[in-house]
Each structure stands twice: as structure tokens, then as C-alpha cells.
Amino acid sequence: MASQKLSKDLNINLMELRAQTDHSTDLIDHRIKANGMDAVLLLYDGMVNQQLLAEFLAEPLLTVRLPRPGAEALLQWLSERTVLAADQKPCNTLDDVLTFAMSGFVVILVDGADHGIACGLQGYATRSISEPETEMNLRGSREGFVEAIRINQTMIRRRIKSPALKFELYPLGTCSKTEISLVYMSDRVYSRMVEQVKKQLTQVKSDIILSTGYLQPYLEGKPLSLFSRVGTTERPDVLCSKINEGRIGILVDGTPFAMIVPYLFNEHFQSLDDYAYRPYYATLIRMLKYAAFFISILLPGMYVALSVFDPEFLPDQLLFTIVSAEQSTPFPMMLEALLIHFIYEIMREAGLRLPRPVGHAVGIVGALVIGDAAVNAGLVGSPMVMIVALTALSSFVVPSIYEAVAVLKFIFIIVGGTWGLYGIALGLMALAVNLCALMSEGVPLMAPIAPFDPASMRDTLYRQGWRKLGRRHADLPDLPGSDYKSQK
């Protein structure tokens, strides 16, 4: 029924539309006389700019006098008046009419014509462009994506004034029909990669698409891993830099985040400010981020493993401090570490979900009060509280992979408390094997570290100066191990 063709009888079309929408009160059908013929303007309340509707559509239709009568002549005249709307689409079915109307279009149907025209006169409320909250920077742009997909496309086009920049819009979701936009540079991306992404998106069978998280599992594929193989960003300048390297960006209407494929593991440790600083300082910051990552996943497990299985590796004074602090605690050290980190995750989640002023208070007061009370009550040792604090601070340095860090932290506590340093070593080996085996849209996730490519290392563990970095030697899919190498 949804794909039923439009009838030449205007009244039948209106009856069918009303029946399909169950007589929804926000669907407005404004009947008018245009060139002596019955016509109707279909729109949803609150979705259209009323001033543009009156000035560029309603008034011209009411005053038009064509030498040739008929519905087809009127629609042809309307389609040729490009000033009426920047975006015009043909409507041949009832489904087309409803889809465009729910997207903020005004649909014009004329009695005697079995098709209509949808004019883009969107005027629904949108959030103004503001500074991104999840990707702060000191020297970069202050603009972030918003929930309106066309505004996001405009911000990208304003930064890349190249005819090779291409946008492809697709509706996804059988009920929501959410607009998805593929963004890429046609002269740098591999056509095979574009087709692969399109194929993955066609496999999405969800009724409704509300955020990028609905699409991410389809783009990542089946292999199991804690680390995402799809990047996300809230910054248009970051997305522009990525698609300039031969990648594909994916915009979803209704969310201020864009997805990036392929995405490499080392990019979690890069930030926009790296390219505003001098190379030696940017390299230092990256080294600190890598160190913070390993501290956040290994420190609690190493502390438990060394204290329980291999205390001889610890300095005597430190060992005495740990022993004296742990003598009064009622739990084994592994259980104590799991318990205190579990409590920390509860406080962190509470601080995130509560209103911002209350959330900050809960995070600070909860950490101080609960930590101090737990030590004074003898439930945990003071060194363990210090370990939790260092682990938490280190995990905040690379926020984009916090989910994986939180899970790995608990895994290494368990293997360290069960098998000691051997368990830590086995866990690291398993993690390395898993990361090296993963692919992101046909590109190795660990490239250019594994497989190793010295020519591509100039912006990985360290950053070279712009004189060398600015030269484009190869696009991202040309990395060793890529499925697209030597194919265009």
C-alpha cells in the first residue's frame, strides 16, 4: 500500500494519504486554486519555513496565469521555477509524498496529474553551531557538527572547495527513513571501498536509525574485539582531514557525530592540536598518551600480580608499605582491586548521567568521601586508592577508547591475580594478536605499525614537521596489508 501510485484524482490521493497517516492532525493539506485548477499543498506542521512557503510557493501559485491550461503544464512551470526551492524532487507514489513531507518538504499535487513535486522549504528548529564538547582543542576551529545533516554538509563543503568532494544521500530505517550521507573525495578514495561501505549499509534492517551507533556494528563486521574499527568525530575539520587521505565519512541526520572508515588504532592517540604545536612537543604529547594507555590497562593488574606472586620485584620500603596497608583489609587483593574499581565505575557513570552541576558534585564528593571512608574503615588499603586514582587519570587522556580500557583493566586484574606476571604477559600477547588480526574496511587496524611501513610512520608514534608531513606520498588504502593496495 505504501508504494501505491498516485491517482489523477486529487480527492482520492488525499483520502489515501489521510488513511495511511490515520488522520494525523499535524499533516496539513492546504487547498488552493492555481491557474484555475484544484491543487493542494501538503506539509507537516512545524517542518516548513512559513515565510518561504508564502513568498516563493503559495503566492506564485495563486497568481500564475499560464497560456496553456492543464495539470501537466502547471507542474512543468513549477519545476522550471528553480527560485521556488533549492531542492525539488518528483513524487510518483504515496510513499514519496509522505517521506518528503516528513522531511520538511512541501508537496504540490494538482488535480488531473498522477505525480507531484516536492519543494525543499525546511524550516524546523535546529541547534546553532557551537563548540564540540567531546573534542576540545586550544588552537583549532570552534565549530562542531549539529543535528541537521545539510548544515553539516555545508560546513564540510566550506572547508574543501574541490569538485572531487562528493555527497551521496540515502534513506535508512524502514520507519524513520533517516537520511545518511556518504562523504568522500572521488579522486582519492577507492571505488571498491565505496561499494563495500554501500553494501554494508544496505544490510541495515533496523526500523529506526537515531544515531551512529545503529550503523557501527554493520560497518565493523563480525570479528570480535574490544576496540572499534570505526572512528567518530564531532569536528568538521577532523572529518575533512580524514577524507583528504582517501577515507569515507558517514553523516547521520539527527546526530552531531560523523563516522570515519577506515580508522586506525594509532589515530586514537592523535588530536587536532598536535598539528598546531611544534613537532617535538606534539611527539612528547603522543608519547604521554601511549604511556597513559598502558598505565590505565596494566597498572591495577601489575600491582596485584607483583604484590601477590612476585613481591621480590618491589623495593623493600614499598613492599613494607603495601603489606602494612593490606594487613587490616578483609578481602584478598584481587577482590579488593575489582571491588574498588567497580565502585569507581559506578561513581563515574552517575556523574555522567546526572545533570552537569550535580554530576560534578557527585564525582568529586563521592571520590573524596567514599575513598577516605573506605581506607579509614579498613575495607581497602591506601595504596590501592592511589592505584585507582592514577588509573582513572590515565584513562581520561585517551577518552575515545575508554570503553575498551575499562574492560581491559578488569581483565588484567583477573589474569594478574590468578597467574601473576605470566597472566599479564599472556594477556598482552592475546591483545596484540587480536589487534594485529583486525581490519578496518580492508585496511589493517594496526597499520603502519603492523605491517610495519617506515615511510608512513612520520605521523604515528611521532610527528614530523609540516615540510615533510604536508607531502602526500600515498593515500591511506595504500598501506601495506591493505586489500586495496595497487587498485584504483
N, C-alpha and C positions, 0 to 999 in steps of 0.2 A: 504493500500500500504506500510505503514511504517513497518509492520510486515511480509512482503513478504520474503519467504525463499530464501536463496542463491542458485543460479544455479551452475551446474558443469561447465558451460561455462563462462570463465573468462571475455570475452568481453561483454557478456550480463550483468554480475554483474556490470561492470564499467559503462555501458550505463545507467543502472537503478540508480546507485549512482549519476552520473552526472545529471540525470534528477531530482532526488529528491533534490539535492542541487542547482538546477537551474544554473549549470555550474559555481559555485562559484570559483573564482580564487585562493583562499587560500587553497583549497583541492588539495593536491599533490598526484599523482599516479605514482610511480617510478617503471617502468617495469624492471625486471631482468630475467636472466636465472639461475635457481637453479637446480642442478642435471639433467640438460638437459631439464627442464620443464619451461614453462612460468609461472612467478609469478609476483606479484605486491606488493609493499609496499605503503600502504595508510596512510597518515598523514596530519595534518593541519599545515600550515606554522607557525613557531614560537612557537609551542606547544611541540616540541620534542628536546631533547638534541642531537645535531648533532654528537658529538664525540662518545657518547654511541651508537647511531644508526650505525655509520660506524664500530666501533670496535667490538660490540657484536652481531650485527644482519646482516648488509649488507655483511661484509667480510666473515663471516662463510657461509652464503647462497651462495655466489658466488664461494666459493672454495670447497664446500661439494661434496663428491663423495660416494654415497651410493651403496652397492652391490645390493639392491633391488630397482628397479625403481617404479615410480608411485607417484601420488599426496599424497595419504594417508601415504605412507612411509616417504615422506618428512615432512609432518606436524607432524607425530609421532616423528620423530627425533628432530624436532624443539621444541616440547612440553617437551621432555625429557632433553633438554639442558637448565637446570634451570639457568645456568650462563648468558643466554641471557637477562633475565629480572627477577627482583624480583617479578613481578606481571604479571601473564599470565591468560587470560580469553578466553573462547571459543566464537566464533561468528557464529551464525546459521542463522541470519536474516540480512536484510539490516539495520534495526533499530539498531541492535547490533553493526554493523560496524561503523555507523555514531556516535552513542553515545560514543563508546570507542575512536574513532578518535578525537572527540571534547573534550575529557577528557585528551588528551595528550598521548594516546596510539598509537603505530604503529601496524596497522592491516595487516597481511600477508594473501593474497589469492593466491591459486595455481589453475591453470587450471586443471580441472578434479576432483576437490573436491568441495562438496556443503557446506563446512564450512571453517572457517578460525581461526586464532589465533591472539589475541591482546596482545602485549607486552608493559608493562608499562615502557616507557623511557621518562617520562615527563621532560621537560627542559624549561618550560616557566618562565618568570621573576617573582620573589616573593620578598616581602619586608623582610628584615632581621629582626631577633628577636630584639626587643627594649623594653624599659621600658614602662609599661602601662601608659597612660595619664589620665585615668579616675579613677584609684585606686592607688593613691600614698601611699607609705609606707616608713618608716625610717629604719627598720631593716630586712625586708624580701627580697625575691628574686627580681631581677630587670628584670626578663623575663616576657613578655606578649605574649598572643596569636597573631598569624599573620593570613593572609587571606587564607593560604594554609592548608587544613584540615589535610593532612598527617603529616605536620610538627607539628601541634597542638597535634595530637595523639602521636607523638614521645615524646613531652615534658611531656605528662601525663604518658606514659609508663616508662620514665626515672625516674619518681618520685615514682611510685608504681610498684615495681618488684614482682608482685604476679600473679600466673597463674589464679587467680579468676577475674582479670581485663579483661573485655570483651568489644570489639568494634563491633558494628553492623552498616554496611553502607547501606543506602537506597537512591535511586534517588527520588527527589520530584520536581514537576513542569512539566507540560506536554511539555513545550517548553524548559525551561532551564535545566531540569534534574539535578538539583543541588544535590550534594552529602550531605546527612545528616547522622551523626554518633551518635548513642546512646552509651553512656559510662556508665558502672556500674560495681559493684563488684558482681559477680554471687552468692557468698556465703553470701551476706548481704542484697541484695535487694530482695523484694518480687516479685515473678514471676507474680502475679496478677497485680502489679503496672506496670511492664514492658509491659504486654499485653495491659493494659489500655492506656499507652502512645503510643504504636504502633497503636492502634485503632484510637486514636485522630489524629495521623499524616496521616493515610490513608484517613481521611476526608478532607485533604487539597486539594482543587480543583483549586488552582491558576496556571496560565500558567507559571509564573516565580517566583522564590524564590531568593531574593537578600540579605536578612538579617534575623536576628532572629525575627524581628517584624512581618514578614509574618506568622510565626507559632504560635506566642504567643496567639492570640485570640482562636485558636483551643485547646490549652493546658489549658487555663483558664476556658473554658466553658461559659455558658450563664449568670450566676448571675452577676448583675450589681454592680460594686464597683470602687472607685477611686484608690484603691491600687492593684498593680499587685500581682498575685499569682504565678508568675514565676520569679525566680531570674536570674540575668545576671551577668557575671563576665568577666573580661579581663585577669585574672591571672590564670595560670595553677595550682599554689599551692592552691588557694582557691577552685578550682573545685575538686582537689584531696582530700582535707579535707572533702568536702561535700559528694562525692561518697563513702568515707570511712564510712560515717554514714548511708549508705543504701539508698542513693538518686540516681537519674539518671541525667547525664549530656547530653546535646544535642549540638553537634558541627555542624555548617553550613559552607560549603565551600564558601569562598568569604567574610567572615566577621570575625573580630578578637574577637568576643564575643561568649561566651558559655552560654547556658541556663541551669538552675538547677530546677528540680522538685523532690519532693515538696519543697516549700520555705516558711519559717515562717516570720511573721511580725517583730519579735524581731531581726531577722538577719540583718535588715537594719541598726541597731544600733551597729553592730559588725564590727570590722575591723581586718586585719591581725596583725597589731601592738599590738592589745590587748593581744596577746599570747606571745609577746616578752617582755612586761612590767611586772613589779611585780603586783600581784593580786590587791593590794589596789589602785594602780594608774590606772590600767585598769578599775576597778569598778568606780572610780571617773570620768573617761572619759565617760563611758557609762551613768552615771547619768547626766552628762552635755549634752549628746546627746538627752536623753529623755526630759530634760528641754528645750533644744533648739527647739525640735519638737513642744512642746505645746506652746512655745512663738511664733513660726512662724505662727501657725494657729489661735491662740487665741488673741494675743496682739492687733492687729488693731480692732477686733470686741469688745474686752473688753474695749478698750479706748473709742470707740464710745458709747457703752452701758452705761458706767459709766458717761460719760460727758453729755449725753442727758437725760437719765432716772434716774440714781441713783447718782447724784453728791455728796450726803451726805456721800458716802463711801470714797471720796477722801479727803486727808488733805487740810486744808484751803489754805495754801500757794500754793500748787499745783493747786487747783481749781482756785484761782485768776490768776495764770499764764496762765492757759488754757483759761479762759474767756477773758482775755485781748488780747491774741493772736488771738482768734477766732472772736472778735468783728469786725475786719476790713475785714474778708473774706466774699465773696458774696454767698458762697454755704452752704447748710446745711452740718452738719458734716459727715453724712453718704455718701453723694455725694462727698464731699471733699476727704474722705478716699478712695472711689472707684476710683476717678479720679487720685490721686497721685500714687496709687498702679498700676493703668493701665499704667501710664506714665513710671513707673519703669520697668514694664514687657516689654514695647516697647524698652527701652534702653538696657535691658538685652539681648533680642533677637537680637537686632542689633549688640551688642558686640560679640555674639556667631557666627553669620553668616558672619561677615566681616573677612577679613584676620587678623591673630592674632595681628600684631603690631597696625593696625588701630583699631581693636576691643577693645584692652585695652585702647587706647586713647579715643575712643567714650564712654566707660563705665565710666572712671574716669572724663573726662571733662564734659560729659553730666550730671553726678550726681552733680558735683560741680556747674556748670553754671546754669542748669535748677532749681536745688533746691534753690540756692541763689536768682535767679531771681524771682521764684515763691513767695518766702517769701517777698522779697522787693516790689513786685507788689501787695501784699496783696491778692493773689489768694489762698494761703494756710497758715496755721499757722506754726510757727517754731516747736511746739511740734509734729505736725503731720509728719513733715520731720524727726524728731528724731525717731518716731514710725516706719516709713518706713525703716530707716537705721537699727534699731535693728531687725526688722522682716527679712530683707534681709540677714543680717549676720547670724541669727539663721537658716534660711533655707539652707544656704550653709554647715552647719555642717553635715547634713544627705542628701547628694546630690542624693542618689538613689531613694528617694521618693519626689523629688522636684515637679514633675508634680502634685501629689496629694495635696501637701502642697499649691501650687499656687491656685488651685481651692478651697480648703477648706478655705483659707484665705478670698477669696471674699464671700463665703457662710456665714461665721461667721460675716463678716462686715454687710451683709444684714440682717441676723436674729437679730444681736445685735442692729442695727439701727432701726429695726422695733418693736421688742418686748423686748428689753433690756436684762437684765441678764436672764430672763425666756427663751428668744430665744437662748441665749448661752447654757443654761442648756439642752434645748430640742435638740439642735444641737449635743451636746456631747453625749447625750443618743442615738440619732439616729446613730451616728458614731460608738459607742460602740456596738450597736446591729448588725449593718451591719458587722463589723469586726469579731464579735464572731460567726456569722452565716456562714461565708465563709470557704470553704475547698480548700486546695491545693493538688490536686491528692489524695483525700481521707484522708488527714491529716488536722485537724483544723488549720486555719491560725494563730490563737492567742495562740496555744499551745506553751509551757506548762502553760501559764498564765490562759487561759480559753479553755478547762477544766484545773483546777489547778493541777499540779503534783509537789510536793515538791522535789522529787528525781531528777527531770530534770531541776530544777531551778539553778543548780550550774554554768550554763554558759548562763544566761539570763539577768536579771537585774544587776547581779553582776557576777564576775568570781572568781572561786576558784583556788587554786594552782594546779600545774601540777601533784602533787602526787595523788590528788583526781580526777582531771579532766581527767587524762590520762587513767583511768579505764573505759572500755566500759561496762556500765551497761545494755544498751538497744539501739537498733537502732532507728532512727527517727520514722519509721512507728509504733513502739510500744507505742507511746504516747497515753494517754487517749483520747478517742473520735475518734481514727483512725479507718478507715474501714478495716485496715489490721492487727489489734491487734490480736495476738494469731493465725495468719495464716501465713504459710510459703509456 
